[in-house]
Amino acid sequence: MWRSMASTLSWRDTAGTEHNATLCTGALTPRAPSRVVLADDTMSADTAYRHACEGTGLLWQGDFQNARQLLSAMTRRIDTKKVKRKAPPPLPMGDPAAFHAYRLAQSSRARILSMLLIPMDEAYEIALRRAPEVHDACFAAFGPATGPQVISLRELLGVIGASQWQERGVAVPLLGEDARIYPSYGVFSPTRGEYLQLVAEAPLRARTAWDIGTGTGVLAAILAMRGVKNVVATEISEQAAACARFNIDQLGLDEKVSILHADLFPEGRADLIVCNPPWLPSRPTSTLEYALYDADSSMLTRFVSGLASHLTPQGEGWLIMSDLAVHLGLRDAQALPALIDASGLRVVDRIERAPEHGKVSDREDPLHAARVRERTSLWRLALQ
């Protein structure tokens, strides 16, 4: 379940009684506040925003729906501040300093908005006026509580939204007309279709396959649907591994696909080894970002470097990568080919697809200039 290192928050109520609770952190909360003050319906948005900018947590004691309105007001203040400073144009191509400044601004925004806190008891009940029932959603995201909890309202809204996504699922037509994948909280949803299409269309002649860092298990499911008899999907996150098991079971593929809680490769060799690592070499600032950002290209390097020792003699490795990092100036265009060559591998083929997500046409997106040039590739790698 999604829990970072536990932080205990302490505060005194209006009667002077001291309280302690565990900060319930998961996929969105960057870090714990430096101190906590009580806040309710009488606190102005300006005061709340000032406290949050200083790193002070606002433990909400008022109406729950008013807390949501306050969060929206704090968000507007961040946006207004950007407008007054003349929001920068889309990031220039190939300027890593501009990208890191953008990331810093995003991290600061997340930190400020995570300072509005909601108290919950040991059963994930919220004793605030007009508060929703969140026990099932929180239990699914975090497991059983061990005592009183405090959660960022921003995080709580993410948990509620993820619970709804998990209930509805995400349609994946490549797996069947009515097939759906059910992402759990903190597990990246398979909403970008181009990488799924690449795995569905690449030439396949494997009896055994591994899916490294499987996430929801969607790529392992596609391989099994394509006729691979023995698929092993590995995942370092226990939460993601549990999500993948659920999806494989509900698709009826449990006899073909096994889920292994492991860091990268299992023991032995396989005819096909597939990996879709995080595409951007930058440090994640929250748990959910581990699906997007790979500090120092660590996972990418470890996968490519270890691939040769795990392939059968005629086997292939499929590396699925976007070149967005190249267009942002975060990775040299020749870095990946050089890593492949140094790892005792050769490129059999490289299949590309243009992105299909909505941000490609969003000119307000700071990354627009890079996104319109982005291509996602499936690199077919074999032993030299």
C-alpha positions as CSV (number, residue, x, y, z in Angstrom):
1,M,0.0,0.0,0.0
2,W,1.2,3.6,-0.6
3,R,2.9,4.9,2.5
4,S,6.1,6.8,2.6
5,M,8.2,7.1,5.8
6,A,5.6,7.8,8.5
7,S,5.5,11.3,10.0
8,T,3.7,12.1,13.2
9,L,2.0,15.4,13.4
10,S,1.2,17.0,16.8
11,W,-1.1,19.9,17.6
12,R,-3.3,21.3,20.4
13,D,-7.0,21.9,20.0
14,T,-8.9,25.0,21.2
15,A,-9.2,23.5,24.7
16,G,-5.5,23.0,24.9
17,T,-5.6,19.2,24.6
18,E,-2.6,17.7,22.7
19,H,-3.3,15.4,19.7
20,N,-1.0,13.2,17.6
21,A,-1.7,11.6,14.3
22,T,0.1,9.9,11.5
23,L,0.4,11.8,8.2
24,C,-1.2,9.6,5.6
25,T,1.1,10.1,2.6
26,G,1.0,8.4,-0.7
27,A,1.3,9.2,-4.4
28,L,0.9,13.0,-4.3
29,T,2.1,14.5,-1.0
30,P,5.7,15.8,-1.4
31,R,6.7,16.1,2.2
32,A,5.3,16.7,5.7
33,P,4.7,20.3,6.9
34,S,7.2,21.9,9.3
35,R,4.4,22.8,11.8
36,V,0.6,22.7,12.1
37,V,-2.0,25.3,12.9
38,L,-5.8,24.9,13.3
39,A,-7.9,26.3,10.4
40,D,-11.7,26.6,9.9
41,D,-14.3,28.5,8.0
42,T,-13.2,31.8,9.5
43,M,-9.7,31.6,8.0
44,S,-9.3,33.8,4.9
45,A,-7.8,32.4,1.7
46,D,-5.0,34.9,1.9
47,T,-4.1,33.8,5.4
48,A,-4.3,30.1,4.4
49,Y,-2.1,30.8,1.3
50,R,0.5,32.6,3.3
51,H,0.7,29.8,5.9
52,A,1.0,27.2,3.2
53,C,3.8,29.1,1.4
54,E,5.7,29.1,4.7
55,G,5.4,25.3,5.0
56,T,2.8,25.4,7.7
57,G,0.1,22.7,7.6
58,L,-3.5,23.8,8.0
59,L,-5.5,21.2,10.0
60,W,-9.1,21.8,8.9
61,Q,-11.8,21.9,11.6
62,G,-14.6,23.4,9.6
63,D,-17.1,22.3,6.9
64,F,-15.5,19.8,4.5
65,Q,-17.0,21.5,1.4
66,N,-15.6,24.8,2.5
67,A,-12.2,23.2,2.7
68,R,-12.6,22.2,-1.0
69,Q,-13.5,25.8,-1.8
70,L,-10.5,27.0,0.1
71,L,-8.2,24.7,-1.8
72,S,-9.6,26.1,-5.1
73,A,-9.0,29.6,-3.8
74,M,-5.4,28.8,-2.9
75,T,-4.9,27.3,-6.4
76,R,-6.3,30.6,-8.0
77,R,-3.7,32.6,-6.0
78,I,-0.9,30.5,-7.4
79,D,-2.3,31.0,-10.9
80,T,-2.8,34.7,-10.3
81,K,0.7,35.0,-9.1
82,K,1.9,33.4,-12.4
83,V,-0.1,35.9,-14.4
84,K,1.3,38.9,-12.6
85,R,4.8,37.6,-13.2
86,K,3.9,37.2,-16.9
87,A,3.8,33.4,-17.2
88,P,6.7,32.2,-19.4
89,P,6.1,31.0,-22.9
90,P,6.4,27.3,-23.8
91,L,9.7,25.9,-22.8
92,P,12.4,26.4,-25.5
93,M,13.6,23.3,-27.3
94,G,16.7,21.7,-25.8
95,D,17.1,23.9,-22.7
96,P,17.4,21.7,-19.7
97,A,17.7,24.7,-17.3
98,A,14.2,25.8,-18.4
99,F,12.8,22.4,-17.9
100,H,14.3,22.1,-14.4
101,A,12.9,25.6,-13.5
102,Y,9.5,24.3,-14.7
103,R,9.8,21.2,-12.5
104,L,10.8,23.4,-9.5
105,A,7.7,25.5,-10.0
106,Q,5.5,22.4,-10.3
107,S,7.0,21.0,-7.1
108,S,6.5,24.3,-5.2
109,R,2.8,24.3,-6.4
110,A,2.3,20.7,-5.1
111,R,3.9,21.5,-1.8
112,I,1.8,24.6,-1.2
113,L,-1.5,22.8,-2.1
114,S,-0.6,19.8,0.1
115,M,-0.6,21.9,3.2
116,L,-4.4,21.8,3.7
117,L,-4.9,18.8,5.9
118,I,-8.0,16.7,6.8
119,P,-8.2,14.7,10.1
120,M,-9.4,11.1,10.1
121,D,-9.9,8.6,12.8
122,E,-8.5,5.0,12.9
123,A,-11.4,3.9,10.7
124,Y,-10.8,6.5,8.0
125,E,-13.9,8.4,9.2
126,I,-13.9,12.2,8.8
127,A,-15.8,14.0,11.6
128,L,-16.4,17.2,9.7
129,R,-19.7,18.7,8.4
130,R,-20.6,17.5,4.9
131,A,-17.7,15.1,4.8
132,P,-17.9,12.2,2.3
133,E,-17.6,8.5,3.2
134,V,-14.0,7.7,2.3
135,H,-13.2,4.5,4.3
136,D,-13.3,2.1,1.3
137,A,-11.2,4.4,-0.9
138,C,-8.6,5.0,1.8
139,F,-8.5,1.4,2.8
140,A,-7.9,0.4,-0.9
141,A,-5.1,3.0,-1.2
142,F,-3.4,2.6,2.2
143,G,-4.5,-0.6,3.9
144,P,-5.7,-0.6,7.5
145,A,-5.0,2.4,9.6
146,T,-3.0,2.0,12.8
147,G,-4.5,5.0,14.6
148,P,-5.7,8.6,14.0
149,Q,-4.7,9.9,10.5
150,V,-4.2,13.2,8.8
151,I,-4.2,13.5,5.1
152,S,-3.7,16.3,2.6
153,L,-7.0,17.3,1.1
154,R,-5.3,17.3,-2.3
155,E,-4.2,13.7,-1.7
156,L,-7.6,12.7,-0.4
157,L,-9.3,14.0,-3.5
158,G,-6.8,12.0,-5.6
159,V,-7.6,8.8,-3.6
160,I,-11.4,9.4,-4.2
161,G,-10.8,10.0,-7.9
162,A,-8.6,6.9,-8.2
163,S,-11.2,4.8,-6.4
164,Q,-13.7,5.8,-9.1
165,W,-11.2,5.0,-11.9
166,Q,-10.5,1.7,-10.3
167,E,-14.2,0.9,-10.2
168,R,-14.9,1.9,-13.8
169,G,-11.6,0.7,-15.3
170,V,-9.8,1.9,-18.4
171,A,-10.9,0.4,-21.8
172,V,-8.1,-1.3,-23.6
173,P,-9.6,-2.5,-27.0
174,L,-6.3,-4.3,-27.8
175,L,-7.2,-6.9,-25.1
176,G,-10.8,-7.4,-26.4
177,E,-13.9,-5.6,-27.2
178,D,-15.0,-5.1,-23.6
179,A,-11.6,-5.5,-21.9
180,R,-10.7,-3.1,-19.2
181,I,-7.6,-2.5,-17.0
182,Y,-8.3,-1.3,-13.4
183,P,-5.4,0.9,-12.1
184,S,-5.2,1.2,-8.3
185,Y,-4.1,4.4,-6.5
186,G,-0.6,5.4,-7.3
187,V,-0.2,3.0,-10.3
188,F,0.1,4.7,-13.6
189,S,-3.0,4.3,-15.8
190,P,-2.4,3.0,-19.4
191,T,-3.9,6.1,-21.1
192,R,-1.2,6.5,-23.7
193,G,-2.2,4.2,-26.5
194,E,0.9,4.4,-28.7
195,Y,3.1,2.3,-26.5
196,L,0.4,-0.4,-26.2
197,Q,0.0,-0.4,-30.0
198,L,3.7,-0.9,-30.5
199,V,3.8,-4.0,-28.3
200,A,0.7,-5.3,-30.1
201,E,2.2,-4.9,-33.6
202,A,5.9,-5.7,-33.3
203,P,7.0,-9.1,-34.8
204,L,6.7,-11.7,-32.1
205,R,8.3,-15.2,-32.0
206,A,8.7,-15.9,-28.3
207,R,7.6,-18.8,-26.1
208,T,8.7,-17.1,-22.9
209,A,8.6,-13.4,-22.1
210,W,9.3,-11.0,-19.2
211,D,7.6,-7.7,-18.7
212,I,9.9,-5.6,-16.5
213,G,8.2,-3.0,-14.3
214,T,4.8,-4.2,-15.3
215,G,2.6,-1.6,-13.5
216,T,-1.0,-2.4,-14.2
217,G,0.1,-5.6,-16.0
218,V,-1.3,-4.3,-19.4
219,L,1.8,-5.2,-21.5
220,A,2.0,-8.6,-19.9
221,A,-1.6,-9.1,-20.8
222,I,-1.0,-8.0,-24.4
223,L,1.9,-10.5,-24.8
224,A,-0.3,-13.3,-23.4
225,M,-3.1,-12.4,-25.7
226,R,-0.7,-12.5,-28.6
227,G,0.1,-16.2,-27.8
228,V,3.1,-16.2,-25.5
229,K,2.6,-19.2,-23.3
230,N,4.7,-18.1,-20.3
231,V,4.9,-14.5,-19.3
232,V,6.6,-13.4,-16.1
233,A,5.9,-9.8,-15.1
234,T,8.1,-8.2,-12.4
235,E,7.3,-5.1,-10.3
236,I,9.3,-3.6,-7.4
237,S,6.2,-1.8,-6.0
238,E,4.0,-4.2,-3.9
239,Q,1.0,-1.9,-4.7
240,A,1.5,-2.2,-8.4
241,A,2.2,-5.9,-8.2
242,A,-1.1,-6.4,-6.5
243,C,-2.8,-4.3,-9.1
244,A,-1.3,-6.3,-11.9
245,R,-2.4,-9.6,-10.3
246,F,-5.9,-8.3,-10.1
247,N,-6.0,-7.3,-13.7
248,I,-4.4,-10.5,-15.0
249,D,-6.9,-12.5,-13.0
250,Q,-10.0,-10.6,-14.2
251,L,-8.8,-11.0,-17.8
252,G,-8.6,-14.8,-17.2
253,L,-4.8,-14.9,-18.0
254,D,-3.5,-16.2,-14.7
255,E,-2.4,-19.5,-16.3
256,K,-0.2,-17.7,-18.8
257,V,1.0,-14.7,-16.7
258,S,2.7,-14.8,-13.3
259,I,3.4,-11.6,-11.3
260,L,6.7,-11.5,-9.4
261,H,7.6,-8.8,-6.8
262,A,11.2,-8.1,-7.9
263,D,13.6,-5.4,-8.8
264,L,14.0,-5.7,-12.6
265,F,15.0,-9.2,-13.8
266,P,14.0,-12.5,-12.4
267,E,16.5,-15.4,-12.5
268,G,17.2,-17.2,-15.8
269,R,16.7,-16.2,-19.4
270,A,13.8,-15.4,-21.7
271,D,13.1,-15.3,-25.4
272,L,11.6,-11.8,-25.1
273,I,12.2,-9.2,-22.4
274,V,10.0,-6.0,-22.5
275,C,10.5,-2.8,-20.5
276,N,8.7,0.5,-20.6
277,P,10.8,2.5,-18.1
278,P,10.2,6.1,-17.1
279,W,11.1,8.4,-20.0
280,L,12.5,11.5,-18.3
281,P,15.8,11.6,-16.4
282,S,14.7,13.8,-13.5
283,R,14.2,13.2,-9.8
284,P,10.6,12.3,-8.8
285,T,9.1,14.5,-6.2
286,S,6.2,12.2,-5.3
287,T,5.4,8.5,-5.5
288,L,3.2,8.8,-8.6
289,E,6.1,10.5,-10.5
290,Y,8.2,7.4,-10.3
291,A,6.3,6.2,-13.4
292,L,7.4,9.3,-15.3
293,Y,10.8,10.4,-13.9
294,D,13.9,8.2,-13.6
295,A,16.7,10.0,-11.7
296,D,20.0,9.8,-13.6
297,S,18.3,7.3,-16.1
298,S,18.9,4.7,-13.4
299,M,16.3,2.1,-14.5
300,L,17.0,2.6,-18.2
301,T,20.7,2.0,-17.7
302,R,20.2,-1.0,-15.4
303,F,17.8,-2.6,-17.9
304,V,19.9,-2.1,-21.0
305,S,23.1,-3.1,-19.2
306,G,21.6,-6.3,-17.8
307,L,19.7,-7.3,-20.8
308,A,22.4,-9.4,-22.6
309,S,22.9,-11.7,-19.6
310,H,19.2,-12.6,-19.5
311,L,18.3,-13.1,-23.2
312,T,18.3,-16.5,-24.8
313,P,20.8,-16.7,-27.8
314,Q,18.1,-15.8,-30.4
315,G,16.1,-13.7,-28.0
316,E,15.1,-10.0,-28.2
317,G,14.7,-7.1,-25.8
318,W,12.0,-4.6,-26.5
319,L,12.8,-1.2,-25.0
320,I,9.8,1.2,-25.2
321,M,11.0,4.8,-25.0
322,S,9.8,8.3,-25.9
323,D,12.4,10.8,-27.2
324,L,10.8,13.6,-25.3
325,A,13.9,13.9,-23.1
326,V,16.0,14.5,-26.2
327,H,13.8,17.4,-27.3
328,L,13.9,18.9,-23.8
329,G,17.7,18.7,-23.8
330,L,17.7,16.2,-20.9
331,R,19.4,13.4,-22.9
332,D,21.8,13.4,-25.8
333,A,20.3,11.8,-28.9
334,Q,23.3,9.4,-29.1
335,A,23.3,8.4,-25.4
336,L,20.9,5.5,-25.8
337,P,22.5,4.0,-29.0
338,A,25.9,4.3,-27.2
339,L,24.5,2.5,-24.1
340,I,23.0,-0.2,-26.3
341,D,26.3,-0.8,-28.1
342,A,28.3,-0.8,-24.8
343,S,26.0,-3.4,-23.3
344,G,26.8,-6.0,-26.0
345,L,23.5,-5.4,-27.9
346,R,22.6,-4.4,-31.5
347,V,19.4,-2.8,-32.8
348,V,17.4,-5.1,-35.0
349,D,14.7,-2.5,-35.7
350,R,13.2,0.6,-34.3
351,I,9.4,1.1,-34.7
352,E,8.0,4.6,-34.1
353,R,4.6,6.1,-33.4
354,A,3.5,9.7,-32.9
355,P,1.8,10.5,-29.6
356,E,-1.9,10.3,-29.4
357,H,-2.7,12.1,-26.1
358,G,-4.5,15.4,-25.9
359,K,-1.5,17.5,-24.7
360,V,0.0,17.3,-28.2
361,S,-2.5,19.9,-29.4
362,D,-2.5,22.0,-26.2
363,R,-0.5,25.1,-27.0
364,E,-0.8,26.3,-23.4
365,D,1.2,23.3,-22.2
366,P,4.8,24.5,-21.4
367,L,6.2,21.4,-23.0
368,H,4.2,21.9,-26.2
369,A,7.2,22.6,-28.5
370,A,8.8,19.3,-27.5
371,R,5.6,17.3,-27.4
372,V,4.8,18.0,-31.1
373,R,8.1,16.5,-32.1
374,E,8.0,13.6,-29.7
375,R,8.0,10.0,-31.0
376,T,7.6,6.8,-29.0
377,S,9.8,4.0,-30.2
378,L,10.0,0.3,-29.6
379,W,13.7,-0.7,-29.9
380,R,14.1,-4.3,-30.9
381,L,17.5,-5.3,-29.3
382,A,19.4,-8.6,-29.8
383,L,22.8,-9.9,-28.8
384,Q,25.8,-8.7,-30.9
